[in-house]
Amino acid sequence: MKYYNRNTDTLLDETEYIELIEKEAKELYPEYLENTPEDEDPMDFDTYKMKLIEMESDFEVIEE
């Protein structure tokens, strides 16, 4: 499977795509934790990463 970003004309294989999401999640997760209200339980990192993948709209899946 490949992932294509029209905005940047970037084509990533599955490993590269997962690495990119992992990197973005690591960068954004501390901010998410800081902004989570005290009366809410924050998502664990893996759940947060999966949410990022679900919300990803820049890349489209290209079937090989």
Secondary structure, DSSP 4 states (H G I P E B T S, - for coil): -EEEETTTTEEEEHHHHHHHHHHHHHHHHHHHHHHS-TTSPPPPHHHHHHHHHHH--SEEEE--
